[in-house]
Each structure stands twice: as C-alpha cells, then as structure tokens.
Amino acid sequence: MSYLKFYSLKEPPFSNVTDLRYFYSSPAFKICEDKIITAVENHKQLVSVYGKCGLGKTVLSRRLLNNFELFPDKYEVMLLVCIHSDVDAAWLLQKLGRQLHLELPAAGKSEYFEKLAESFEKLCEHGKQIVIIMDEASKIENMEVFEELRGLIDFMSDNKYGISVIIFGLPGLEDKIAGNPPLFQRIESRIVLTEFSDALVTKSYMEHRLRVAGAAEPIFTEKAYNYIHFSAKGNPRLINIIADNSLLEGYLLKNKQLDEKEVERVMIEMGYNTRLKSLFLDS
C-alpha cells in the first residue's frame, strides 16, 4: 500500500511537475496574470516577469500559452525555453522559425532574420498578433540573444506590426537586460511574482490540489497548514515538497489526519531547518 491508497488519492497531489490541472490562481498570482494579458491586449512590445525559484514562473508561462492558443485567429503564440546557457542569436531565430514551420536557409543569422521577419509580416497582415513567451531566460549569457530580440521588436515596431515578447526569469535577469539599454528601455510592463501572502492562501492552494487528486476527506489540520506556510515561507514549490513528504510520514505512522508534528518531523529529517534559506530562498 502507498500513501495514495491510504488517503484515497488518485495521484500524488503535490508533484512539482508542471500540470495545469493543478493550477491555482492565488490573489497575487491572478493579478500578475491579468497584468500580462492586459499588456498583450494593449500591444505592449516587451513584458518582463521576475520571480525567485519555485514561485510558478513556468506554470504561468504554460497557462498563458494555453490561453492565447484559444484564439488562433487573433494570436500566433510561440514558446521558447532556454534550457542551457550557451544559446546564441542563431538559436533564437531558428527556434522561432521552426515553430512557424519555416525552412530556414543554411546561411548565417542575417538570412534567418530576413526569413523570419517576412513570415511575421504575413501573419500580421492576416490580422494576427505575434506573442513570444521566453521561459528560463535567466540562463542566457550571450548578449547577442538580447540584441537579436531587440532587432525583432524594432523591426515589427517600425513596420507597425503587432508583437509582444514576454520574458520570464529570476530577479538577476533584470541586470542582464539592463546590459542592453535599448532593449531595457523597451520594457513596457514589469511584473514580479511573490510568495503566498498568508497561511489562508497556502491552505486554499493545498486544498485545491488535494481535491484535484481525489481527496474526499480533510487530511491536514489548521495547525499543519499554518506550519507548512511558515516553514515554506509561502513558496509553492517548497509547500509541495513539505506536503508530499508529510503525506508519506503520516502514512508510515498510520495517521489519517496530519498535524504539525508530522510536518515538523519532515522539516527535521530533510534538514530544512538549517538548509531552507540558503538552498531555496536565496537562489
């Protein structure tokens, strides 16, 4: 028997795998999402979204992707994920081109740019707005990527075509973009994701995930919710880790309801009392 059967769950409720079924729109998160959507609707060209590790940047980027894809006649939306630090300007153009199913020339990036710009023009002439979502942009080290991005924005602006670029990254991304003043000055909306504000939000978040996973009975007590919020400092990723391990701890102890003592055992056994701040919150 696993803790799933013990607590009558269909699946792990606190997995950190991106799954939009478990998306929870906290009050602060909804404000951020609404700001981004409004910025795109108002044709703002560059939107920056910053947040510490574990606050939901990737989840938000995928949710936005899904939302914009609901309007295929209005938006041509593309998602770029920067998976390593050595991406360059050619990578940026190639990724965009492939998402538009373009056969890019084998020559240099100037030919990539020309082909891509031509495709963007055609899309906009058919009434579409280009929306580019860049996740994990903090990993970009090559400043040519930012310069190429600025060139695309400038080209679309000069030709009066609609483009919105949404960049997601850690707080340090802002300093990188500042290294390209012309691009930095084009940021028309700056959005910062924050931790859950209080234990009530954390409780609502956890209860939502438990319901999606099939929970029919309360599992965590009020004291447990408060302790988890305090321990994780409102960070959703840490809440998931602590809550998942608390379920395992409760199962091993055969406790159907989890109180703060189970959460405390998890915190001690995982070393979070000493590692929490340096390992996660200062990232």
NORRA-V260207 format. One record per backbone hydrogen bond with DSSP energy under -0.5 kcal/mol. NH is the residue of the N-H (numbers start at 1). CO is the residue of the C=O. If there is no record, write none. Layout:
nh:NH co:CO
nh:NH co:CO
//
This chain:
nh:6 co:2
nh:7 co:3
nh:8 co:5
nh:9 co:4
nh:10 co:213
nh:11 co:213
nh:15 co:12
nh:22 co:19
nh:23 co:20
nh:26 co:24
nh:30 co:26
nh:31 co:27
nh:32 co:28
nh:33 co:29
nh:34 co:30
nh:35 co:31
nh:36 co:32
nh:37 co:33
nh:38 co:34
nh:39 co:35
nh:40 co:36
nh:41 co:37
nh:42 co:38
nh:43 co:40
nh:44 co:39
nh:46 co:186
nh:47 co:165
nh:48 co:189
nh:49 co:167
nh:50 co:191
nh:51 co:169
nh:55 co:52
nh:60 co:56
nh:61 co:57
nh:62 co:58
nh:63 co:59
nh:64 co:60
nh:65 co:61
nh:66 co:62
nh:67 co:63
nh:68 co:64
nh:69 co:65
nh:70 co:66
nh:70 co:67
nh:71 co:68
nh:74 co:71
nh:75 co:71
nh:76 co:129
nh:77 co:75
nh:78 co:131
nh:80 co:133
nh:82 co:80
nh:82 co:135
nh:83 co:81
nh:87 co:84
nh:92 co:88
nh:93 co:89
nh:94 co:90
nh:95 co:91
nh:96 co:92
nh:97 co:93
nh:98 co:94
nh:99 co:95
nh:100 co:96
nh:100 co:97
nh:101 co:98
nh:102 co:97
nh:104 co:102
nh:111 co:108
nh:112 co:108
nh:113 co:109
nh:114 co:110
nh:115 co:111
nh:116 co:112
nh:117 co:113
nh:118 co:114
nh:119 co:115
nh:120 co:116
nh:121 co:117
nh:122 co:118
nh:123 co:119
nh:124 co:120
nh:125 co:121
nh:126 co:122
nh:126 co:123
nh:127 co:124
nh:128 co:123
nh:129 co:74
nh:130 co:162
nh:131 co:76
nh:132 co:164
nh:133 co:78
nh:133 co:131
nh:134 co:132
nh:134 co:166
nh:135 co:80
nh:135 co:133
nh:137 co:168
nh:139 co:136
nh:140 co:137
nh:141 co:85
nh:142 co:85
nh:142 co:87
nh:143 co:141
nh:145 co:142
nh:146 co:142
nh:147 co:143
nh:148 co:144
nh:149 co:145
nh:150 co:146
nh:151 co:147
nh:152 co:148
nh:153 co:149
nh:154 co:150
nh:155 co:151
nh:156 co:152
nh:157 co:153
nh:158 co:154
nh:159 co:155
nh:160 co:157
nh:161 co:156
nh:164 co:130
nh:165 co:45
nh:166 co:132
nh:166 co:164
nh:167 co:47
nh:167 co:165
nh:168 co:134
nh:168 co:166
nh:169 co:49
nh:173 co:170
nh:174 co:171
nh:175 co:172
nh:176 co:172
nh:177 co:173
nh:178 co:174
nh:179 co:175
nh:179 co:176
nh:180 co:177
nh:183 co:180
nh:184 co:177
nh:184 co:180
nh:185 co:181
nh:186 co:183
nh:187 co:184
nh:188 co:46
nh:188 co:186
nh:189 co:46
nh:191 co:48
nh:193 co:50
nh:196 co:234
nh:201 co:198
nh:202 co:198
nh:203 co:199
nh:204 co:200
nh:205 co:201
nh:206 co:202
nh:207 co:203
nh:208 co:204
nh:209 co:205
nh:210 co:206
nh:211 co:207
nh:212 co:208
nh:213 co:209
nh:214 co:211
nh:215 co:210
nh:221 co:258
nh:225 co:221
nh:226 co:222
nh:227 co:223
nh:228 co:224
nh:229 co:225
nh:230 co:226
nh:231 co:227
nh:232 co:228
nh:233 co:229
nh:234 co:229
nh:235 co:232
nh:236 co:234
nh:237 co:54
nh:239 co:235
nh:240 co:236
nh:241 co:237
nh:242 co:238
nh:243 co:239
nh:244 co:240
nh:245 co:241
nh:246 co:242
nh:247 co:243
nh:248 co:244
nh:249 co:245
nh:250 co:246
nh:251 co:247
nh:252 co:248
nh:253 co:249
nh:254 co:250
nh:254 co:251
nh:255 co:250
nh:256 co:254
nh:258 co:219
nh:259 co:257
nh:262 co:259
nh:263 co:259
nh:264 co:260
nh:265 co:261
nh:266 co:262
nh:267 co:263
nh:268 co:264
nh:269 co:265
nh:270 co:266
nh:271 co:268
nh:272 co:267
nh:273 co:267
nh:274 co:271
nh:275 co:271
nh:276 co:272
nh:279 co:275
nh:280 co:276
nh:281 co:276
nh:282 co:277
nh:283 co:280
//
